[in-house]
Amino acid sequence: MSFLSSFNITGSGLTAQRLRMDVISQNIANARVTRTESGGPYRRKMVVLSSIESESGSFSSAFKKAAAGGVQVDQILEDSSEPVPTYEPDHPDANEEGYVMYPNVNTAQEMIDMLGASRAYEANITAFNAVKTMALKALEIGR
């Protein structure tokens, strides 16, 4: 595995975790939105990550698969759980019984997810810096 592929792997991790943090931020920002263009309350979104893999068959292709690793965003899904009914009869979006349907966003869970994404981002930065330091040390050998 070359130094450049290590940079590609950590770079893909940084990109994926940044998108994950963006989606989590969007969920937190819309935690009280009761009306959307599609009708109904906002739906929580989740990021699905997958590893970047190539076809394997021979030893050389398996080695290339390991060297060309990384992570990618597979898809962004909407949570299918039901909205949370809250009794607020004076709210403009209340139904006939006085309940407002709020998004299925749990801000505590979103903050935990944000912490995990932030830690993964930091780990990728640490790995990137370690590879960079190794490359610089390798260049110093030639002096």
C-alpha atoms as an extended CHARMM CRD file, in Angstrom:
* protein
*
       143  EXT
         1         1  MET       CA              0.0000000000        0.0000000000        0.0000000000  PROA      1               0.0000000000
         2         2  SER       CA              1.4480000000        3.3730000000       -0.9750000000  PROA      2               0.0000000000
         3         3  PHE       CA              1.3850000000        6.6080000000        0.9440000000  PROA      3               0.0000000000
         4         4  LEU       CA             -0.9910000000        8.1200000000       -1.5860000000  PROA      4               0.0000000000
         5         5  SER       CA             -3.5780000000        5.3810000000       -1.1200000000  PROA      5               0.0000000000
         6         6  SER       CA             -3.4020000000        6.0110000000        2.6390000000  PROA      6               0.0000000000
         7         7  PHE       CA             -4.2130000000        9.6550000000        1.9660000000  PROA      7               0.0000000000
         8         8  ASN       CA             -7.1290000000        8.5680000000       -0.2290000000  PROA      8               0.0000000000
         9         9  ILE       CA             -8.4910000000        6.2760000000        2.4860000000  PROA      9               0.0000000000
        10        10  THR       CA             -8.3550000000        8.9120000000        5.2280000000  PROA      10              0.0000000000
        11        11  GLY       CA             -9.6750000000       11.5430000000        2.8100000000  PROA      11              0.0000000000
        12        12  SER       CA            -12.7130000000        9.4020000000        2.0030000000  PROA      12              0.0000000000
        13        13  GLY       CA            -13.3060000000        8.9430000000        5.7450000000  PROA      13              0.0000000000
        14        14  LEU       CA            -13.1040000000       12.6960000000        6.3300000000  PROA      14              0.0000000000
        15        15  THR       CA            -15.5590000000       13.3770000000        3.5130000000  PROA      15              0.0000000000
        16        16  ALA       CA            -18.0270000000       10.7400000000        4.7130000000  PROA      16              0.0000000000
        17        17  GLN       CA            -17.9520000000       11.8870000000        8.3390000000  PROA      17              0.0000000000
        18        18  ARG       CA            -18.3650000000       15.5180000000        7.3090000000  PROA      18              0.0000000000
        19        19  LEU       CA            -21.4980000000       14.6150000000        5.3550000000  PROA      19              0.0000000000
        20        20  ARG       CA            -22.7340000000       12.6000000000        8.3350000000  PROA      20              0.0000000000
        21        21  MET       CA            -22.2550000000       15.6380000000       10.6020000000  PROA      21              0.0000000000
        22        22  ASP       CA            -24.0850000000       17.8210000000        8.0590000000  PROA      22              0.0000000000
        23        23  VAL       CA            -27.0860000000       15.4570000000        8.0330000000  PROA      23              0.0000000000
        24        24  ILE       CA            -27.1270000000       15.2940000000       11.8390000000  PROA      24              0.0000000000
        25        25  SER       CA            -27.0350000000       19.1000000000       11.9770000000  PROA      25              0.0000000000
        26        26  GLN       CA            -29.9500000000       19.2130000000        9.5570000000  PROA      26              0.0000000000
        27        27  ASN       CA            -31.9040000000       16.8310000000       11.8080000000  PROA      27              0.0000000000
        28        28  ILE       CA            -31.2650000000       18.9880000000       14.8840000000  PROA      28              0.0000000000
        29        29  ALA       CA            -32.1740000000       22.1780000000       13.0190000000  PROA      29              0.0000000000
        30        30  ASN       CA            -35.4870000000       20.6730000000       11.8830000000  PROA      30              0.0000000000
        31        31  ALA       CA            -36.4150000000       18.9750000000       15.1720000000  PROA      31              0.0000000000
        32        32  ARG       CA            -39.4970000000       21.2080000000       15.6150000000  PROA      32              0.0000000000
        33        33  VAL       CA            -40.6030000000       21.6120000000       11.9680000000  PROA      33              0.0000000000
        34        34  THR       CA            -44.2230000000       20.5200000000       11.6430000000  PROA      34              0.0000000000
        35        35  ARG       CA            -44.7570000000       21.4480000000        7.9690000000  PROA      35              0.0000000000
        36        36  THR       CA            -42.6830000000       20.4930000000        4.9460000000  PROA      36              0.0000000000
        37        37  GLU       CA            -43.2000000000       20.7920000000        1.1890000000  PROA      37              0.0000000000
        38        38  SER       CA            -44.1290000000       17.1010000000        1.0230000000  PROA      38              0.0000000000
        39        39  GLY       CA            -46.7180000000       17.6020000000        3.7610000000  PROA      39              0.0000000000
        40        40  GLY       CA            -46.4630000000       16.5360000000        7.3610000000  PROA      40              0.0000000000
        41        41  PRO       CA            -43.5910000000       16.9450000000        9.7820000000  PROA      41              0.0000000000
        42        42  TYR       CA            -39.8990000000       16.7020000000        8.9350000000  PROA      42              0.0000000000
        43        43  ARG       CA            -38.5230000000       13.1650000000        8.7960000000  PROA      43              0.0000000000
        44        44  ARG       CA            -35.1940000000       12.3020000000       10.4180000000  PROA      44              0.0000000000
        45        45  LYS       CA            -32.4550000000       11.4030000000        7.9450000000  PROA      45              0.0000000000
        46        46  MET       CA            -29.7110000000        8.8170000000        8.4090000000  PROA      46              0.0000000000
        47        47  VAL       CA            -26.4590000000        8.3060000000        6.4930000000  PROA      47              0.0000000000
        48        48  VAL       CA            -25.5510000000        4.7770000000        5.3860000000  PROA      48              0.0000000000
        49        49  LEU       CA            -21.8150000000        4.2280000000        4.8940000000  PROA      49              0.0000000000
        50        50  SER       CA            -20.1610000000        1.3600000000        3.0520000000  PROA      50              0.0000000000
        51        51  SER       CA            -16.6140000000        0.3290000000        2.3130000000  PROA      51              0.0000000000
        52        52  ILE       CA            -15.0810000000        0.9630000000       -1.0810000000  PROA      52              0.0000000000
        53        53  GLU       CA            -14.2480000000       -2.4150000000       -2.5440000000  PROA      53              0.0000000000
        54        54  SER       CA            -13.2340000000       -3.7260000000       -5.9200000000  PROA      54              0.0000000000
        55        55  GLU       CA            -13.8490000000       -7.1380000000       -7.4480000000  PROA      55              0.0000000000
        56        56  SER       CA            -11.7400000000       -9.8770000000       -5.9240000000  PROA      56              0.0000000000
        57        57  GLY       CA            -10.5580000000      -13.0440000000       -7.5970000000  PROA      57              0.0000000000
        58        58  SER       CA             -6.8170000000      -13.3950000000       -7.6010000000  PROA      58              0.0000000000
        59        59  PHE       CA             -4.1700000000      -12.4540000000       -5.0700000000  PROA      59              0.0000000000
        60        60  SER       CA             -3.2310000000       -9.2990000000       -6.9840000000  PROA      60              0.0000000000
        61        61  SER       CA             -6.8270000000       -8.1190000000       -7.1360000000  PROA      61              0.0000000000
        62        62  ALA       CA             -7.2280000000       -8.8100000000       -3.4020000000  PROA      62              0.0000000000
        63        63  PHE       CA             -4.0830000000       -6.7410000000       -2.7600000000  PROA      63              0.0000000000
        64        64  LYS       CA             -5.4500000000       -3.9090000000       -4.9320000000  PROA      64              0.0000000000
        65        65  LYS       CA             -8.7300000000       -4.1390000000       -3.0180000000  PROA      65              0.0000000000
        66        66  ALA       CA             -6.8880000000       -3.6140000000        0.2740000000  PROA      66              0.0000000000
        67        67  ALA       CA             -4.8420000000       -0.7690000000       -1.1950000000  PROA      67              0.0000000000
        68        68  ALA       CA             -7.8560000000        0.9890000000       -2.6970000000  PROA      68              0.0000000000
        69        69  GLY       CA             -9.9730000000        0.9120000000        0.4480000000  PROA      69              0.0000000000
        70        70  GLY       CA            -11.9110000000        3.6450000000        2.0920000000  PROA      70              0.0000000000
        71        71  VAL       CA            -15.4580000000        4.5340000000        2.8840000000  PROA      71              0.0000000000
        72        72  GLN       CA            -18.2550000000        6.0530000000        0.8510000000  PROA      72              0.0000000000
        73        73  VAL       CA            -21.7600000000        7.2900000000        1.4890000000  PROA      73              0.0000000000
        74        74  ASP       CA            -24.0450000000        4.5750000000        0.1710000000  PROA      74              0.0000000000
        75        75  GLN       CA            -27.3210000000        6.4380000000        0.6750000000  PROA      75              0.0000000000
        76        76  ILE       CA            -29.2180000000        8.8780000000        2.8660000000  PROA      76              0.0000000000
        77        77  LEU       CA            -32.3940000000        7.3210000000        4.2370000000  PROA      77              0.0000000000
        78        78  GLU       CA            -35.4250000000        8.8180000000        5.9160000000  PROA      78              0.0000000000
        79        79  ASP       CA            -36.4090000000        7.2860000000        9.2430000000  PROA      79              0.0000000000
        80        80  SER       CA            -39.7630000000        5.5470000000        8.8340000000  PROA      80              0.0000000000
        81        81  SER       CA            -40.8030000000        5.7930000000       12.4950000000  PROA      81              0.0000000000
        82        82  GLU       CA            -43.9690000000        7.6640000000       13.2820000000  PROA      82              0.0000000000
        83        83  PRO       CA            -44.0330000000       11.3770000000       14.2030000000  PROA      83              0.0000000000
        84        84  VAL       CA            -44.3880000000       12.2380000000       17.8800000000  PROA      84              0.0000000000
        85        85  PRO       CA            -47.8760000000       13.5110000000       18.8350000000  PROA      85              0.0000000000
        86        86  THR       CA            -47.8400000000       16.3410000000       21.3790000000  PROA      86              0.0000000000
        87        87  TYR       CA            -50.9420000000       17.9310000000       22.8810000000  PROA      87              0.0000000000
        88        88  GLU       CA            -50.9010000000       21.6230000000       21.9190000000  PROA      88              0.0000000000
        89        89  PRO       CA            -54.4410000000       22.6970000000       21.0120000000  PROA      89              0.0000000000
        90        90  ASP       CA            -53.4100000000       26.3320000000       20.3460000000  PROA      90              0.0000000000
        91        91  HSD       CA            -50.7670000000       25.3880000000       17.7460000000  PROA      91              0.0000000000
        92        92  PRO       CA            -51.7380000000       26.2490000000       14.1230000000  PROA      92              0.0000000000
        93        93  ASP       CA            -50.8870000000       22.7050000000       12.9810000000  PROA      93              0.0000000000
        94        94  ALA       CA            -52.9280000000       20.9490000000       15.6840000000  PROA      94              0.0000000000
        95        95  ASN       CA            -55.4410000000       18.3640000000       14.4750000000  PROA      95              0.0000000000
        96        96  GLU       CA            -59.0830000000       18.1690000000       15.5810000000  PROA      96              0.0000000000
        97        97  GLU       CA            -58.0810000000       16.4920000000       18.8480000000  PROA      97              0.0000000000
        98        98  GLY       CA            -55.4660000000       19.1820000000       19.6580000000  PROA      98              0.0000000000
        99        99  TYR       CA            -52.3670000000       17.1100000000       18.8530000000  PROA      99              0.0000000000
       100       100  VAL       CA            -49.4330000000       18.4140000000       16.8270000000  PROA      100             0.0000000000
       101       101  MET       CA            -47.3020000000       15.8650000000       15.0060000000  PROA      101             0.0000000000
       102       102  TYR       CA            -43.6370000000       16.7080000000       15.6500000000  PROA      102             0.0000000000
       103       103  PRO       CA            -40.6730000000       15.1600000000       13.8080000000  PROA      103             0.0000000000
       104       104  ASN       CA            -39.2460000000       11.8380000000       14.9460000000  PROA      104             0.0000000000
       105       105  VAL       CA            -35.9730000000       13.5430000000       15.9200000000  PROA      105             0.0000000000
       106       106  ASN       CA            -34.5220000000       12.8410000000       19.3510000000  PROA      106             0.0000000000
       107       107  THR       CA            -32.0020000000       15.6470000000       19.9340000000  PROA      107             0.0000000000
       108       108  ALA       CA            -30.1350000000       13.6620000000       22.6210000000  PROA      108             0.0000000000
       109       109  GLN       CA            -29.6220000000       10.7730000000       20.1800000000  PROA      109             0.0000000000
       110       110  GLU       CA            -28.5700000000       13.2240000000       17.4660000000  PROA      110             0.0000000000
       111       111  MET       CA            -25.9680000000       14.7630000000       19.7900000000  PROA      111             0.0000000000
       112       112  ILE       CA            -24.6050000000       11.2860000000       20.5810000000  PROA      112             0.0000000000
       113       113  ASP       CA            -24.4120000000       10.5510000000       16.8440000000  PROA      113             0.0000000000
       114       114  MET       CA            -22.6960000000       13.9130000000       16.3050000000  PROA      114             0.0000000000
       115       115  LEU       CA            -20.1260000000       13.0540000000       18.9690000000  PROA      115             0.0000000000
       116       116  GLY       CA            -19.4250000000        9.7200000000       17.2630000000  PROA      116             0.0000000000
       117       117  ALA       CA            -19.0590000000       11.3740000000       13.8540000000  PROA      117             0.0000000000
       118       118  SER       CA            -16.7980000000       14.0310000000       15.3450000000  PROA      118             0.0000000000
       119       119  ARG       CA            -14.5740000000       11.3920000000       16.9720000000  PROA      119             0.0000000000
       120       120  ALA       CA            -14.3770000000        9.4410000000       13.6980000000  PROA      120             0.0000000000
       121       121  TYR       CA            -13.4230000000       12.6620000000       11.9000000000  PROA      121             0.0000000000
       122       122  GLU       CA            -10.6840000000       13.3220000000       14.4700000000  PROA      122             0.0000000000
       123       123  ALA       CA             -9.4060000000        9.7410000000       14.1050000000  PROA      123             0.0000000000
       124       124  ASN       CA             -9.1380000000       10.2050000000       10.3400000000  PROA      124             0.0000000000
       125       125  ILE       CA             -7.2240000000       13.4630000000       10.8370000000  PROA      125             0.0000000000
       126       126  THR       CA             -4.8480000000       11.6880000000       13.2290000000  PROA      126             0.0000000000
       127       127  ALA       CA             -4.2740000000        8.8870000000       10.7100000000  PROA      127             0.0000000000
       128       128  PHE       CA             -3.7250000000       11.4300000000        7.9240000000  PROA      128             0.0000000000
       129       129  ASN       CA             -1.1510000000       13.2990000000       10.0180000000  PROA      129             0.0000000000
       130       130  ALA       CA              0.6200000000       10.0370000000       10.9540000000  PROA      130             0.0000000000
       131       131  VAL       CA              0.9900000000        9.0790000000        7.2770000000  PROA      131             0.0000000000
       132       132  LYS       CA              2.1750000000       12.5860000000        6.4660000000  PROA      132             0.0000000000
       133       133  THR       CA              4.8030000000       12.3760000000        9.2180000000  PROA      133             0.0000000000
       134       134  MET       CA              5.9790000000        8.9730000000        7.9490000000  PROA      134             0.0000000000
       135       135  ALA       CA              6.3020000000       10.3460000000        4.4260000000  PROA      135             0.0000000000
       136       136  LEU       CA              8.3490000000       13.3100000000        5.6580000000  PROA      136             0.0000000000
       137       137  LYS       CA             10.5970000000       11.0200000000        7.6900000000  PROA      137             0.0000000000
       138       138  ALA       CA             11.1070000000        8.8120000000        4.6420000000  PROA      138             0.0000000000
       139       139  LEU       CA             12.1810000000       11.8510000000        2.6360000000  PROA      139             0.0000000000
       140       140  GLU       CA             14.6660000000       12.8130000000        5.3590000000  PROA      140             0.0000000000
       141       141  ILE       CA             16.4140000000        9.4400000000        5.0020000000  PROA      141             0.0000000000
       142       142  GLY       CA             17.7790000000       10.5420000000        1.6360000000  PROA      142             0.0000000000
       143       143  ARG       CA             19.6000000000       13.5480000000        3.0860000000  PROA      143             0.0000000000
